[in-house]
Amino acid sequence: MIGHRPLHKICCIFLENSFFCAMVAAITLKILDPFGTGKVVLFQVTYDKVSFLEHSKRQYTEFIPFIRIGGHLNCFPSSSLGFLE
């Protein structure tokens, strides 16, 4: 048993600890420079403007089914309660 701490407090502590751990890891990688490239990551992805625009068109069409499902569940919330029983 965790004790009398509320779940929200536990989540906040976990997020703070995770952020601190990631920050220390990034600073350590920047100082040590294990790859010898001057970058924190081994592979860095950069997008030029043309390929980003082509990618973003496809990305927006992927949102359509999720927007429709969210709209349906917002308009008809009782239909989404069937899986809870």
MMTF fields as JSON, N, C-alpha, C and O atoms, coordinates in Angstrom:
{
  "mmtfVersion": "1.0.0",
  "mmtfProducer": "UNKNOWN",
  "numBonds": 339,
  "numAtoms": 340,
  "numGroups": 85,
  "numChains": 1,
  "numModels": 1,
  "chainsPerModel": [1],
  "groupsPerChain": [85],
  "chainIdList": ["A"],
  "bondAtomList": [4, 2, 8, 6, 12, 10, 16, 14, 20, 18, 24, 22, 28, 26, 32, 30, 36, 34, 40, 38, 44, 42, 48, 46, 52, 50, 56, 54, 60, 58, 64, 62, 68, 66, 72, 70, 76, 74, 80, 78, 84, 82, 88, 86, 92, 90, 96, 94, 100, 98, 104, 102, 108, 106, 112, 110, 116, 114, 120, 118, 124, 122, 128, 126, 132, 130, 136, 134, 140, 138, 144, 142, 148, 146, 152, 150, 156, 154, 160, 158, 164, 162, 168, 166, 172, 170, 176, 174, 180, 178, 184, 182, 188, 186, 192, 190, 196, 194, 200, 198, 204, 202, 208, 206, 212, 210, 216, 214, 220, 218, 224, 222, 228, 226, 232, 230, 236, 234, 240, 238, 244, 242, 248, 246, 252, 250, 256, 254, 260, 258, 264, 262, 268, 266, 272, 270, 276, 274, 280, 278, 284, 282, 288, 286, 292, 290, 296, 294, 300, 298, 304, 302, 308, 306, 312, 310, 316, 314, 320, 318, 324, 322, 328, 326, 332, 330, 336, 334],
  "bondOrderList": [1, 1, 1, 1, 1, 1, 1, 1, 1, 1, 1, 1, 1, 1, 1, 1, 1, 1, 1, 1, 1, 1, 1, 1, 1, 1, 1, 1, 1, 1, 1, 1, 1, 1, 1, 1, 1, 1, 1, 1, 1, 1, 1, 1, 1, 1, 1, 1, 1, 1, 1, 1, 1, 1, 1, 1, 1, 1, 1, 1, 1, 1, 1, 1, 1, 1, 1, 1, 1, 1, 1, 1, 1, 1, 1, 1, 1, 1, 1, 1, 1, 1, 1, 1],
  "groupList": [{"groupName": "MET", "atomNameList": ["N", "CA", "C", "O"], "elementList": ["N", "C", "C", "O"], "formalChargeList": [0, 0, 0, 0], "bondAtomList": [1, 0, 2, 1, 3, 2], "bondOrderList": [1, 1, 2], "singleLetterCode": "M", "chemCompType": "L-PEPTIDE LINKING"}, {"groupName": "ILE", "atomNameList": ["N", "CA", "C", "O"], "elementList": ["N", "C", "C", "O"], "formalChargeList": [0, 0, 0, 0], "bondAtomList": [1, 0, 2, 1, 3, 2], "bondOrderList": [1, 1, 2], "singleLetterCode": "I", "chemCompType": "L-PEPTIDE LINKING"}, {"groupName": "GLY", "atomNameList": ["N", "CA", "C", "O"], "elementList": ["N", "C", "C", "O"], "formalChargeList": [0, 0, 0, 0], "bondAtomList": [1, 0, 2, 1, 3, 2], "bondOrderList": [1, 1, 2], "singleLetterCode": "G", "chemCompType": "PEPTIDE LINKING"}, {"groupName": "HIS", "atomNameList": ["N", "CA", "C", "O"], "elementList": ["N", "C", "C", "O"], "formalChargeList": [0, 0, 0, 0], "bondAtomList": [1, 0, 2, 1, 3, 2], "bondOrderList": [1, 1, 2], "singleLetterCode": "H", "chemCompType": "L-PEPTIDE LINKING"}, {"groupName": "ARG", "atomNameList": ["N", "CA", "C", "O"], "elementList": ["N", "C", "C", "O"], "formalChargeList": [0, 0, 0, 0], "bondAtomList": [1, 0, 2, 1, 3, 2], "bondOrderList": [1, 1, 2], "singleLetterCode": "R", "chemCompType": "L-PEPTIDE LINKING"}, {"groupName": "PRO", "atomNameList": ["N", "CA", "C", "O"], "elementList": ["N", "C", "C", "O"], "formalChargeList": [0, 0, 0, 0], "bondAtomList": [1, 0, 2, 1, 3, 2], "bondOrderList": [1, 1, 2], "singleLetterCode": "P", "chemCompType": "L-PEPTIDE LINKING"}, {"groupName": "LEU", "atomNameList": ["N", "CA", "C", "O"], "elementList": ["N", "C", "C", "O"], "formalChargeList": [0, 0, 0, 0], "bondAtomList": [1, 0, 2, 1, 3, 2], "bondOrderList": [1, 1, 2], "singleLetterCode": "L", "chemCompType": "L-PEPTIDE LINKING"}, {"groupName": "LYS", "atomNameList": ["N", "CA", "C", "O"], "elementList": ["N", "C", "C", "O"], "formalChargeList": [0, 0, 0, 0], "bondAtomList": [1, 0, 2, 1, 3, 2], "bondOrderList": [1, 1, 2], "singleLetterCode": "K", "chemCompType": "L-PEPTIDE LINKING"}, {"groupName": "CYS", "atomNameList": ["N", "CA", "C", "O"], "elementList": ["N", "C", "C", "O"], "formalChargeList": [0, 0, 0, 0], "bondAtomList": [1, 0, 2, 1, 3, 2], "bondOrderList": [1, 1, 2], "singleLetterCode": "C", "chemCompType": "L-PEPTIDE LINKING"}, {"groupName": "PHE", "atomNameList": ["N", "CA", "C", "O"], "elementList": ["N", "C", "C", "O"], "formalChargeList": [0, 0, 0, 0], "bondAtomList": [1, 0, 2, 1, 3, 2], "bondOrderList": [1, 1, 2], "singleLetterCode": "F", "chemCompType": "L-PEPTIDE LINKING"}, {"groupName": "GLU", "atomNameList": ["N", "CA", "C", "O"], "elementList": ["N", "C", "C", "O"], "formalChargeList": [0, 0, 0, 0], "bondAtomList": [1, 0, 2, 1, 3, 2], "bondOrderList": [1, 1, 2], "singleLetterCode": "E", "chemCompType": "L-PEPTIDE LINKING"}, {"groupName": "ASN", "atomNameList": ["N", "CA", "C", "O"], "elementList": ["N", "C", "C", "O"], "formalChargeList": [0, 0, 0, 0], "bondAtomList": [1, 0, 2, 1, 3, 2], "bondOrderList": [1, 1, 2], "singleLetterCode": "N", "chemCompType": "L-PEPTIDE LINKING"}, {"groupName": "SER", "atomNameList": ["N", "CA", "C", "O"], "elementList": ["N", "C", "C", "O"], "formalChargeList": [0, 0, 0, 0], "bondAtomList": [1, 0, 2, 1, 3, 2], "bondOrderList": [1, 1, 2], "singleLetterCode": "S", "chemCompType": "L-PEPTIDE LINKING"}, {"groupName": "ALA", "atomNameList": ["N", "CA", "C", "O"], "elementList": ["N", "C", "C", "O"], "formalChargeList": [0, 0, 0, 0], "bondAtomList": [1, 0, 2, 1, 3, 2], "bondOrderList": [1, 1, 2], "singleLetterCode": "A", "chemCompType": "L-PEPTIDE LINKING"}, {"groupName": "VAL", "atomNameList": ["N", "CA", "C", "O"], "elementList": ["N", "C", "C", "O"], "formalChargeList": [0, 0, 0, 0], "bondAtomList": [1, 0, 2, 1, 3, 2], "bondOrderList": [1, 1, 2], "singleLetterCode": "V", "chemCompType": "L-PEPTIDE LINKING"}, {"groupName": "THR", "atomNameList": ["N", "CA", "C", "O"], "elementList": ["N", "C", "C", "O"], "formalChargeList": [0, 0, 0, 0], "bondAtomList": [1, 0, 2, 1, 3, 2], "bondOrderList": [1, 1, 2], "singleLetterCode": "T", "chemCompType": "L-PEPTIDE LINKING"}, {"groupName": "ASP", "atomNameList": ["N", "CA", "C", "O"], "elementList": ["N", "C", "C", "O"], "formalChargeList": [0, 0, 0, 0], "bondAtomList": [1, 0, 2, 1, 3, 2], "bondOrderList": [1, 1, 2], "singleLetterCode": "D", "chemCompType": "L-PEPTIDE LINKING"}, {"groupName": "GLN", "atomNameList": ["N", "CA", "C", "O"], "elementList": ["N", "C", "C", "O"], "formalChargeList": [0, 0, 0, 0], "bondAtomList": [1, 0, 2, 1, 3, 2], "bondOrderList": [1, 1, 2], "singleLetterCode": "Q", "chemCompType": "L-PEPTIDE LINKING"}, {"groupName": "TYR", "atomNameList": ["N", "CA", "C", "O"], "elementList": ["N", "C", "C", "O"], "formalChargeList": [0, 0, 0, 0], "bondAtomList": [1, 0, 2, 1, 3, 2], "bondOrderList": [1, 1, 2], "singleLetterCode": "Y", "chemCompType": "L-PEPTIDE LINKING"}],
  "groupTypeList": [0, 1, 2, 3, 4, 5, 6, 3, 7, 1, 8, 8, 1, 9, 6, 10, 11, 12, 9, 9, 8, 13, 0, 14, 13, 13, 1, 15, 6, 7, 1, 6, 16, 5, 9, 2, 15, 2, 7, 14, 14, 6, 9, 17, 14, 15, 18, 16, 7, 14, 12, 9, 6, 10, 3, 12, 7, 4, 17, 18, 15, 10, 9, 1, 5, 9, 1, 4, 1, 2, 2, 3, 6, 11, 8, 9, 5, 12, 12, 12, 6, 2, 9, 6, 10],
  "groupIdList": [1, 2, 3, 4, 5, 6, 7, 8, 9, 10, 11, 12, 13, 14, 15, 16, 17, 18, 19, 20, 21, 22, 23, 24, 25, 26, 27, 28, 29, 30, 31, 32, 33, 34, 35, 36, 37, 38, 39, 40, 41, 42, 43, 44, 45, 46, 47, 48, 49, 50, 51, 52, 53, 54, 55, 56, 57, 58, 59, 60, 61, 62, 63, 64, 65, 66, 67, 68, 69, 70, 71, 72, 73, 74, 75, 76, 77, 78, 79, 80, 81, 82, 83, 84, 85],
  "secStructList": [7, 7, 7, 1, 7, 7, 2, 2, 2, 2, 2, 2, 2, 2, 2, 2, 2, 2, 2, 2, 2, 2, 2, 2, 2, 2, 2, 2, 2, 2, 2, 2, 7, 6, 6, 1, 1, 1, 1, 1, 1, 1, 1, 7, 7, 7, 7, 7, 2, 2, 2, 2, 2, 2, 2, 2, 2, 2, 2, 2, 2, 2, 2, 2, 2, 2, 2, 2, 2, 2, 2, 2, 2, 2, 2, 7, 4, 4, 4, 4, 4, 4, 4, 4, 7],
  "xCoordList": [0.834, 0.0, 0.88, 1.885, 0.507, 1.301, 1.117, 2.028, 0.025, -0.233, -1.452, -2.374, -1.455, -2.613, -2.413, -3.212, -1.395, -1.176, -2.18, -2.423, -2.757, -3.681, -2.923, -1.728, -3.652, -3.045, -2.471, -1.437, -3.109, -2.624, -1.237, -0.362, -1.039, 0.254, 1.336, 2.462, 1.001, 1.961, 2.345, 3.515, 1.367, 1.646, 2.53, 3.43, 2.276, 3.102, 4.538, 5.472, 4.721, 6.065, 6.77, 7.949, 6.058, 6.649, 7.069, 8.15, 6.212, 6.545, 7.738, 8.599, 7.805, 8.948, 10.234, 11.263, 10.18, 11.369, 11.783, 12.974, 10.823, 11.136, 11.762, 12.721, 11.228, 11.784, 13.209, 14.091, 13.434, 14.775, 15.759, 16.886, 15.33, 16.189, 16.533, 17.683, 15.553, 15.802, 16.724, 17.568, 16.571, 17.42, 18.873, 19.797, 19.072, 20.424, 21.042, 22.23, 20.253, 20.767, 21.174, 22.207, 20.373, 20.699, 21.962, 22.802, 22.095, 23.3, 24.532, 25.6, 24.378, 25.495, 25.926, 27.122, 24.969, 25.315, 25.973, 26.882, 25.517, 26.099, 27.546, 28.404, 27.82, 29.173, 30.103, 31.219, 29.66, 30.53, 30.72, 31.785, 29.708, 29.731, 30.205, 31.256, 29.437, 29.899, 29.99, 30.725, 29.265, 29.28, 30.287, 30.572, 30.827, 31.817, 31.243, 31.978, 29.947, 29.324, 28.923, 28.549, 28.995, 28.545, 27.042, 26.5, 26.367, 24.914, 24.58, 25.392, 23.378, 22.956, 22.486, 22.586, 21.97, 21.429, 22.356, 23.141, 22.257, 23.088, 22.57, 23.353, 21.256, 20.652, 19.703, 18.806, 19.901, 19.056, 18.26, 18.821, 16.959, 16.089, 15.766, 15.338, 15.975, 15.6, 14.687, 14.854, 13.72, 12.771, 12.987, 13.148, 12.991, 12.947, 11.487, 10.597, 11.234, 9.871, 8.977, 7.805, 9.488, 8.662, 8.218, 7.035, 9.13, 8.751, 7.862, 7.018, 8.045, 7.195, 5.76, 4.824, 5.573, 4.216, 3.539, 2.344, 4.28, 3.701, 3.327, 2.294, 4.163, 3.891, 2.695, 1.892, 2.566, 1.49, 0.124, -0.874, 0.055, -1.224, -1.708, -2.888, -0.797, -1.163, -1.509, -2.414, -0.806, -1.017, -2.412, -3.055, -2.886, -4.202, -5.31, -6.342, -5.125, -6.163, -6.243, -7.277, -5.167, -5.205, -6.032, -6.453, -6.271, -7.051, -8.551, -9.295, -9.007, -10.436, -11.206, -12.231, -10.761, -11.537, -11.613, -12.643, -10.535, -10.54, -11.435, -12.083, -11.481, -12.383, -13.831, -14.667, -14.138, -15.511, -15.915, -17.034, -15.008, -15.321, -15.53, -16.472, -14.637, -14.79, -16.077, -16.734, -16.453, -17.708, -18.908, -19.866, -18.865, -19.967, -20.101, -21.211, -18.978, -19.032, -19.447, -20.03, -19.145, -19.559, -21.058, -21.721, -21.586, -23.019, -23.876, -24.997, -23.365, -24.118, -23.324, -22.82, -23.201, -22.355, -22.913, -22.151, -24.222, -24.786, -24.384, -24.374, -24.051, -23.642, -22.248, -21.891, -21.45, -20.097, -20.048, -18.99, -21.17, -21.185, -21.403, -21.348, -21.645, -21.915, -20.735, -20.928, -19.53, -18.368, -18.035, -17.214, -18.64, -18.365, -19.132, -18.752, -20.198, -21.029, -20.515, -21.103],
  "yCoordList": [-1.176, 0.0, 1.24, 1.3, 2.195, 3.403, 4.322, 5.086, 4.278, 5.151, 6.005, 5.591, 7.176, 8.042, 9.119, 10.052, 9.024, 10.009, 9.813, 8.682, 10.885, 10.748, 10.4, 10.663, 9.807, 9.37, 10.543, 10.395, 11.689, 12.868, 13.271, 13.606, 13.238, 13.603, 12.618, 13.022, 11.336, 10.318, 10.52, 10.385, 10.844, 11.087, 12.307, 12.305, 13.356, 14.564, 14.283, 14.754, 13.529, 13.177, 12.345, 12.566, 11.385, 10.551, 11.389, 11.186, 12.336, 13.187, 14.078, 14.264, 14.63, 15.462, 14.644, 15.105, 13.442, 12.585, 12.173, 12.125, 11.879, 11.497, 12.659, 12.466, 13.859, 15.037, 15.295, 15.579, 15.195, 15.409, 14.371, 14.71, 13.116, 12.048, 12.292, 12.112, 12.7, 12.98, 14.177, 14.187, 15.182, 16.36, 16.009, 16.462, 15.21, 14.788, 13.935, 14.073, 13.057, 12.213, 13.056, 12.793, 14.064, 14.916, 15.729, 15.867, 16.263, 17.034, 16.135, 16.534, 14.919, 13.979, 13.616, 13.567, 13.363, 13.052, 14.237, 14.059, 15.443, 16.636, 16.816, 17.197, 16.546, 16.714, 15.622, 15.912, 14.373, 13.254, 13.147, 12.728, 13.518, 13.432, 12.049, 11.94, 10.989, 9.634, 9.316, 8.408, 10.041, 9.747, 10.597, 10.324, 11.613, 12.466, 13.384, 13.86, 13.638, 14.477, 15.848, 16.728, 16.036, 17.278, 17.338, 18.38, 16.227, 16.165, 15.196, 14.346, 15.335, 14.475, 13.119, 12.115, 13.087, 11.851, 11.315, 12.062, 10.02, 9.413, 9.75, 10.082, 9.667, 9.982, 11.158, 11.122, 12.188, 13.368, 13.5, 13.44, 13.677, 13.791, 15.26, 15.964, 15.711, 17.077, 17.001, 16.137, 17.908, 17.939, 19.195, 20.283, 19.05, 20.247, 20.619, 19.824, 21.797, 22.317, 21.497, 21.294, 21.019, 20.291, 18.947, 18.614, 18.177, 16.859, 16.988, 16.127, 18.061, 18.246, 18.535, 18.031, 19.334, 19.628, 18.395, 18.199, 17.551, 16.314, 15.382, 14.715, 15.34, 14.477, 15.002, 14.211, 16.319, 16.868, 16.649, 16.527, 16.595, 16.314, 14.917, 14.716, 13.958, 12.594, 12.512, 11.774, 13.25, 13.192, 13.705, 13.14, 14.761, 15.294, 14.32, 14.264, 13.567, 12.612, 11.452, 10.79, 11.199, 10.138, 10.534, 9.664, 11.824, 12.285, 12.109, 12.07, 12.005, 12.01, 10.907, 11.21, 9.643, 8.621, 8.889, 8.631, 9.404, 9.662, 10.846, 10.848, 11.846, 12.982, 12.527, 12.96, 11.655, 11.16, 10.322, 10.45, 9.461, 8.642, 9.54, 9.341, 10.541, 11.459, 12.249, 12.463, 12.689, 13.418, 12.546, 13.002, 11.297, 10.372, 10.131, 10.139, 9.917, 9.649, 10.888, 10.782, 12.074, 13.299, 13.53, 13.977, 13.228, 13.436, 12.339, 12.601, 11.115, 9.968, 9.264, 8.163, 9.865, 9.256, 7.948, 7.116, 7.745, 6.505, 5.304, 4.179, 5.522, 4.392, 3.891, 2.761, 4.732, 4.3, 3.578, 3.085, 3.506, 2.867, 1.362, 0.682, 0.834, -0.583, -1.455, -2.557, -1.006, -1.842, -1.865, -2.678, -1.008, -0.98, -2.047, -2.41, -2.549, -3.524, -4.938, -5.88],
  "zCoordList": [0.0, 0.0, 0.0, 0.707, -0.771, -0.924, 0.277, 0.597, 0.921, 2.051, 1.79, 1.088, 2.346, 2.206, 1.142, 1.073, 0.328, -0.72, -1.845, -2.268, -2.327, -3.45, -4.733, -4.868, -5.657, -6.906, -7.69, -8.343, -7.641, -8.366, -7.867, -8.665, -6.56, -5.977, -6.415, -6.707, -6.462, -6.88, -8.338, -8.696, -9.184, -10.601, -10.787, -11.627, -10.002, -10.106, -9.694, -10.343, -8.635, -8.189, -9.248, -9.525, -9.845, -10.891, -12.093, -12.645, -12.504, -13.65, -13.349, -14.209, -12.15, -11.78, -11.784, -12.278, -11.239, -11.213, -12.623, -12.928, -13.473, -14.852, -15.613, -16.361, -15.43, -16.086, -15.619, -16.43, -14.31, -13.77, -14.318, -14.68, -14.377, -14.9, -16.366, -16.765, -17.177, -18.585, -18.755, -19.651, -17.906, -17.986, -17.643, -18.319, -16.605, -16.232, -17.338, -17.63, -17.954, -19.032, -20.241, -20.856, -20.585, -21.727, -21.477, -22.366, -20.278, -19.946, -19.946, -20.411, -19.421, -19.407, -20.823, -21.112, -21.703, -23.09, -23.783, -24.593, -23.467, -24.079, -23.622, -24.418, -22.353, -21.825, -22.33, -22.761, -22.283, -22.669, -24.171, -24.627, -24.953, -26.423, -26.887, -27.518, -26.578, -26.87, -28.361, -28.748, -29.201, -30.629, -31.383, -32.549, -30.744, -31.383, -32.449, -33.315, -32.4, -33.411, -32.873, -33.648, -31.573, -30.977, -30.788, -30.419, -31.04, -30.881, -29.753, -29.389, -29.209, -28.106, -28.626, -27.921, -29.862, -30.421, -31.51, -32.094, -31.773, -32.801, -34.194, -35.084, -34.386, -35.678, -35.503, -34.66, -36.293, -36.203, -37.486, -38.58, -37.357, -38.509, -38.736, -37.821, -39.959, -40.323, -41.531, -42.392, -41.594, -42.689, -43.503, -42.949, -44.815, -45.635, -45.85, -45.548, -46.359, -46.405, -47.335, -47.017, -48.472, -49.441, -48.882, -48.957, -48.329, -47.817, -46.584, -46.337, -45.805, -44.634, -45.053, -44.432, -46.088, -46.551, -47.115, -46.897, -47.842, -48.37, -47.221, -47.267, -46.203, -45.05, -44.257, -43.764, -44.127, -43.309, -43.96, -43.25, -45.3, -45.952, -45.589, -45.299, -45.606, -45.246, -43.764, -43.375, -42.958, -41.522, -41.151, -40.266, -41.81, -41.488, -41.892, -41.224, -42.946, -43.332, -42.348, -42.255, -41.616, -40.613, -39.392, -38.63, -39.195, -38.056, -38.257, -37.278, -39.483, -39.779, -39.041, -38.431, -39.067, -38.328, -36.825, -36.202, -36.241, -34.804, -34.464, -33.417, -35.326, -35.103, -35.194, -34.401, -36.157, -36.284, -35.075, -34.578, -34.598, -33.415, -32.198, -31.432, -32.016, -30.893, -30.972, -29.953, -32.174, -32.345, -32.039, -31.416, -32.472, -32.192, -30.693, -30.161, -30.008, -28.575, -27.795, -26.716, -28.345, -27.679, -27.836, -26.901, -29.005, -29.25, -28.642, -28.208, -28.605, -28.104, -27.005, -27.229, -25.835, -24.782, -24.246, -23.754, -24.328, -23.796, -24.645, -24.146, -25.924, -26.762, -26.411, -26.746, -25.732, -25.374, -24.032, -23.639, -23.324, -22.025, -22.103, -21.078, -23.279, -23.42, -23.058, -22.543, -23.308, -23.015, -21.527, -21.104, -20.73, -19.293, -18.535, -17.421, -19.12, -18.413, -18.59, -18.057]
}
